[in-house]
Amino acid sequence: MATPSLDGLRHIIRRLETARRPRTAAPPAHEVLGGELHDTPEGRVLVVRREFPLAHQHGRQPLGQAFEAPLQLLGAVARAETPLGDARRLLFLDTETTGLAGGTGTYAFLVGAGWLEDGRLVLAQYFMRDFDEEGALLAALAPLIERASGVVTFNGAGFDLPLLETRFILARRRWPPALAHLDLLRPSRRVWSARFADCRLATLEREVLGLLREDDVPGAVIPGLYFEFLRSRRAAPLARVFAHNRDDVLSLVALLGWFGRALLGDAHLQAEELAGLARLWEPVDLERALACYRRALGAGLTTAAAHRVRLRLAWWEKRAARWDAACDLWQAASRHDVFDPLPWEELAKFHEHRRRDLVAARAIVEEAMDLAGSGGAPERVLGALAHRLSRLTRRLASTGQHGA
């Protein structure tokens, strides 16, 4: 056998030095994420389970108040299609998915579910370690959904529930046909759309619940983290995804408790929240809505919001023929910093048609035109006021009245 040359030996040494060490296998996902593997008729699924006392506060809101919420009332103001049952049998759901497009190609790889059990909130997260474990995940979820008196989500009507229903149908599983559902996005928009720039759950957590998440993973990168796990089998980066999902479920519970207290009158609400609560009450109980609007004004509602509330209140007072109250509100609204023709028009119409006082109606329109001109109102507004003034002047002339 020939002896290798010096160059040959050097080549062999370099190959040995640069040879890759065998990659160690990643530790199992259930060990990294602190969960257990649960057996189902469809196979195994990873479940991470935690329990919280009802006195636990998520931000400023204790969890237990969610299970005292007046569901019949909340379902009515939130326009839930199916009546909600016992609050103690509610199921809080939030999903993390492989994308936001929806449809048959989108999977819910992580589903967080919360429910009341033995005086504590149980929060279980069901995770499929690969696509072939979807059947086991759905098998684990099915009994939770079937025994629930209703499901609580945030934007679940537009995404979570349609997606889960699609996955159930594709797996040839039964989805409850009349599942009671409370989507908290709907009442949230009624209460806070005029106060905040958006009604995302993160905004409500910060502004309403007083919760600031630390090192939260953005929702847009979550699908990529899951696909990276499928490639590498390294579960450590998914810990932040589980924390994100867990906070979402806890926020659902806390937000339901907030609505329950607000509707029962047990919450200390800011002026803007009182105005939002009035919008929530309007389709269900008008007198409660009007009382909330009045309380909001009395609590020192800010200028722009107060202007909207005065006009809304005046509209209802007009419909009820409570003219003195309506006029007082229009008078206050006419003094708004930014010129708005609506209260001036309503005052002019009231004096023209109800009081039959054409002189007073014309004086109101003349004052409105002066303010509109100095305030830079659009030409269409000036034109509408000029048309009303001209008509009033003609009516006065035809009746022989000329005013002061």
C-alpha positions in Angstrom: 0.0 0.0 0.0 1.5 3.3 -1.1 2.3 5.9 1.6 0.4 9.1 1.2 2.4 12.1 0.1 2.9 15.1 2.4 0.3 17.1 0.4 -2.1 14.1 0.6 -1.7 14.0 4.4 -2.4 17.7 4.6 -5.6 17.3 2.6 -6.8 14.5 4.8 -6.1 16.6 7.9 -8.0 19.6 6.5 -11.0 17.3 5.7 -11.0 15.9 9.2 -10.8 19.4 10.7 -13.6 20.9 8.6 -15.9 17.9 8.8 -19.2 18.8 10.4 -20.1 17.3 13.6 -23.3 15.4 13.6 -26.3 17.7 14.5 -27.8 16.8 17.8 -31.5 16.1 17.8 -33.7 18.9 19.0 -35.4 18.1 22.4 -39.0 17.2 22.1 -41.5 20.1 21.8 -43.5 19.1 24.8 -40.5 19.3 27.0 -39.4 22.7 25.7 -42.9 24.2 25.9 -43.9 22.7 29.2 -46.8 20.6 27.9 -47.9 17.0 27.7 -48.9 14.7 24.9 -52.5 13.7 25.1 -54.0 10.7 23.4 -57.2 11.1 21.3 -59.0 8.7 19.0 -57.1 10.4 16.1 -53.7 10.2 17.7 -51.6 12.4 20.0 -51.7 16.2 20.4 -49.5 18.4 22.5 -51.4 20.3 25.2 -50.0 23.1 27.4 -52.3 23.6 30.3 -52.3 26.3 32.9 -54.7 27.4 35.7 -55.4 30.8 37.0 -57.4 31.8 40.2 -60.4 34.0 39.4 -58.8 36.8 41.5 -55.9 36.9 39.0 -55.7 40.3 37.4 -55.0 40.6 33.7 -53.9 44.2 33.6 -56.3 45.9 35.9 -59.2 43.5 35.4 -59.8 40.4 37.6 -60.7 37.3 35.6 -63.6 36.2 37.7 -65.8 39.1 36.7 -66.3 37.6 33.3 -68.3 34.7 34.8 -70.7 37.2 36.4 -71.5 39.1 33.2 -75.2 39.5 32.2 -74.9 37.4 29.1 -78.5 37.9 28.0 -78.1 41.6 28.1 -74.6 41.6 26.6 -75.8 39.2 23.8 -78.6 41.7 23.0 -76.4 44.8 22.8 -73.7 42.9 20.9 -76.4 41.6 18.4 -75.4 37.9 19.0 -77.5 35.8 16.6 -78.0 32.9 19.1 -78.8 33.5 22.8 -75.9 32.8 25.1 -76.3 30.4 28.0 -74.7 30.0 31.4 -71.7 32.3 31.8 -69.9 29.6 33.8 -69.9 27.3 30.7 -68.5 29.8 28.2 -65.5 28.8 26.1 -62.9 31.5 25.2 -61.2 30.8 21.9 -58.2 32.2 20.0 -56.3 30.6 17.1 -52.8 31.0 15.6 -52.7 30.0 12.0 -50.5 29.3 9.0 -51.8 32.5 7.3 -54.5 35.1 7.2 -55.9 34.2 3.8 -58.4 31.7 5.1 -59.8 28.9 2.9 -58.9 25.3 2.8 -55.2 25.9 2.7 -55.0 27.6 6.0 -54.5 25.6 9.2 -55.0 26.5 12.9 -51.8 25.0 14.3 -52.4 26.4 17.8 -55.7 26.9 19.5 -56.0 28.5 22.9 -59.1 27.7 24.9 -60.2 28.9 28.3 -63.0 27.8 30.5 -64.2 27.7 34.1 -63.4 24.6 36.1 -63.6 24.0 39.8 -63.5 27.7 40.6 -60.5 28.4 38.4 -59.8 29.5 34.8 -58.3 26.7 32.9 -56.3 27.8 29.8 -55.3 24.9 27.5 -53.3 25.3 24.3 -53.6 22.6 21.7 -50.7 22.4 19.3 -50.1 20.2 16.3 -46.4 19.4 15.8 -47.1 18.6 12.1 -49.9 18.7 9.7 -50.8 15.0 10.2 -51.7 15.9 13.8 -54.6 18.1 12.9 -57.1 15.3 13.4 -55.9 14.9 17.0 -56.1 18.6 17.6 -59.7 18.7 16.3 -60.6 15.6 18.3 -59.4 17.3 21.5 -61.4 20.5 20.7 -64.7 18.9 19.8 -65.9 18.0 23.3 -65.0 21.5 24.6 -67.1 23.1 21.8 -70.0 20.7 22.2 -70.4 21.3 26.0 -70.0 25.1 25.8 -73.0 27.3 26.4 -71.3 29.8 24.0 -68.0 30.8 22.4 -66.3 34.1 23.1 -63.8 35.5 20.5 -62.3 38.7 19.3 -62.9 39.1 15.5 -63.9 35.4 15.6 -66.9 36.0 13.4 -64.6 37.1 10.5 -61.8 34.6 11.0 -61.4 32.1 13.9 -64.8 30.4 13.8 -65.1 30.2 10.0 -61.6 28.7 9.9 -62.3 26.1 12.6 -65.6 25.2 11.0 -63.8 24.7 7.7 -61.2 22.5 9.4 -63.9 20.4 11.1 -65.9 19.9 7.9 -62.8 18.9 5.9 -62.0 16.4 8.7 -65.6 15.1 8.4 -66.4 16.2 11.9 -69.7 17.8 13.0 -69.7 21.5 13.7 -72.5 22.7 16.0 -75.1 24.3 13.6 -76.4 26.9 16.2 -73.3 27.6 18.2 -73.9 30.7 20.4 -71.1 33.2 19.7 -70.2 36.5 21.3 -67.6 38.4 19.2 -66.2 41.1 21.4 -65.0 43.1 18.5 -68.5 44.3 17.7 -69.4 45.9 21.0 -65.8 47.2 21.3 -66.2 49.2 18.1 -69.5 50.7 19.4 -67.8 51.8 22.6 -64.3 52.8 21.6 -64.2 53.6 17.8 -64.7 57.3 18.5 -62.0 57.4 21.2 -59.2 55.3 19.8 -57.5 55.2 16.3 -58.4 51.5 16.1 -60.1 48.8 18.1 -57.4 46.1 17.8 -57.1 43.8 20.8 -53.6 45.2 21.6 -55.1 48.8 21.7 -57.8 47.7 24.1 -55.4 45.8 26.3 -53.2 48.9 26.7 -55.9 51.6 26.9 -58.8 49.7 28.7 -57.3 46.8 30.6 -54.0 48.6 31.5 -51.9 45.7 30.1 -48.5 46.2 28.4 -47.1 43.0 26.9 -43.4 42.5 27.2 -41.4 41.0 24.2 -44.7 40.2 22.4 -44.2 38.5 19.1 -46.0 40.4 16.2 -48.8 38.4 14.7 -47.5 38.8 11.2 -44.4 36.7 12.0 -46.1 33.9 13.8 -46.8 31.7 10.6 -43.1 32.0 9.7 -42.0 30.8 13.2 -44.3 27.7 12.8 -42.9 26.9 9.4 -39.3 27.2 10.8 -40.3 24.8 13.6 -41.5 22.3 10.9 -38.1 22.5 9.2 -35.8 22.5 12.3 -38.0 20.8 14.9 -36.6 23.4 17.4 -39.5 24.5 19.6 -37.8 27.2 21.7 -38.8 30.1 19.4 -42.4 29.0 19.7 -42.5 29.9 23.4 -43.2 33.5 22.5 -46.1 32.3 20.2 -47.6 30.4 23.0 -47.3 33.4 25.3 -48.9 35.6 22.7 -51.8 33.2 22.3 -52.2 32.8 26.1 -52.4 36.6 26.6 -55.0 36.8 23.8 -57.3 34.3 25.6 -56.8 36.0 29.0 -57.7 39.4 27.4 -60.9 37.9 26.1 -61.8 36.9 29.6 -60.8 40.3 31.1 -62.6 42.2 28.4 -65.9 40.3 28.9 -65.6 41.1 32.6 -65.2 44.8 31.7 -68.3 44.8 29.6 -70.3 43.0 32.3 -69.4 45.6 34.9 -70.1 48.5 32.6 -73.5 47.2 31.6 -74.5 46.6 35.2 -73.3 50.1 36.2 -70.6 48.8 38.5 -67.6 50.2 36.6 -66.1 53.7 37.0 -66.2 54.9 33.5 -64.5 57.9 31.9 -66.6 60.4 29.9 -65.6 58.9 26.6 -66.5 55.4 27.7 -69.9 56.6 28.9 -70.5 58.0 25.4 -69.4 54.8 23.9 -71.6 52.8 26.2 -74.5 54.9 25.2 -73.9 53.9 21.5 -74.0 50.3 22.7 -77.3 50.8 24.5 -79.1 52.7 21.7 -80.5 49.7 19.8 -81.6 48.0 22.9 -82.7 50.5 25.6 -83.0 54.1 24.4 -83.6 55.6 27.8 -80.4 54.0 29.2 -78.5 55.3 26.2 -79.8 58.8 26.7 -78.9 58.6 30.4 -75.3 57.6 29.5 -75.0 60.4 26.9 -76.1 62.9 29.6 -73.7 61.5 32.1 -70.9 61.7 29.6 -71.6 65.4 29.1 -71.8 65.9 32.8 -68.4 64.1 33.3 -66.6 66.7 31.1 -66.6 65.1 27.7 -64.0 66.7 25.4 -65.0 69.3 22.8 -65.2 67.2 19.6 -66.8 64.2 21.4 -69.2 66.4 23.4 -70.3 68.1 20.1 -71.2 64.7 18.6 -73.0 63.6 21.8 -75.1 66.9 21.9 -76.2 66.4 18.3 -77.1 62.7 19.0 -79.0 63.6 22.1 -80.8 66.5 20.3 -81.8 64.1 17.5 -83.5 61.8 20.0 -85.1 64.7 21.9 -86.5 66.0 18.6 -88.0 62.6 17.8 -89.7 62.6 21.3 -91.0 66.2 20.7 -89.1 67.4 23.7 -88.4 70.7 22.0 -87.0 72.7 24.9 -84.3 70.0 25.6 -83.5 69.7 21.9 -83.1 73.5 21.5 -80.8 73.7 24.5 -78.6 71.1 23.0 -78.6 72.7 19.6 -77.7 76.1 21.2 -74.8 74.4 23.0 -73.7 72.6 19.8 -73.8 75.9 17.8 -71.0 77.2 20.0 -68.6 74.5 18.9 -65.1 75.7 18.0 -65.4 74.4 14.4 -68.5 75.7 12.6 -71.1 73.0 12.0 -74.2 74.0 10.1 -76.4 71.3 11.5 -77.4 72.8 14.9 -78.0 76.2 13.2 -80.3 74.6 10.6 -82.2 72.7 13.3 -82.7 75.9 15.3 -83.8 77.8 12.2 -86.3 75.0 11.3 -87.6 74.9 14.8 -88.4 78.7 14.8 -89.8 78.6 11.3 -92.0 75.6 11.5 -92.7 75.0 15.2 -92.8 78.6 16.6 -93.9 80.2 13.4 -91.3 82.9 14.1 -89.8 83.8 10.8 -87.9 86.8 12.1 -86.1 84.7 14.7 -85.4 82.0 12.0 -83.9 84.6 9.7 -81.7 86.0 12.4 -80.4 82.6 13.2 -79.5 81.9 9.6 -77.8 85.4 9.2 -75.7 84.7 12.2 -74.8 81.3 10.9 -73.8 82.8 7.5 -71.5 85.2 9.3 -69.8 82.4 11.3 -69.6 80.2 8.2 -67.9 82.9 6.2 -65.3 83.7 8.8 -64.8 80.0 9.5 -64.0 79.1 5.9 -67.0 76.9 5.4 -67.3 75.1 2.0 -69.2 76.8 -0.7 -72.0 74.2 -0.6 -72.6 75.1 3.1 -72.7 78.8 2.3 -75.0 78.1 -0.7 -77.4 76.1 1.4 -77.5 78.9 4.1 -78.0 81.5 1.4 -80.9 79.6 -0.1 -82.6 79.2 3.3 -82.1 83.0 4.0 -83.5 83.9 0.6 -86.6 81.7 1.2 -87.2 83.1 4.7 -86.9 86.7 3.3 -89.5 85.9 0.6 -91.8 84.4 3.2 -91.4 87.5 5.4 -92.2 89.8 2.5 -95.2 87.8 1.5 -96.7 88.1 5.1 -95.8 91.8 5.4 -93.2 91.1 8.1 -89.8 92.7 7.8 -88.2 92.0 11.2 -86.1 94.2 13.3 
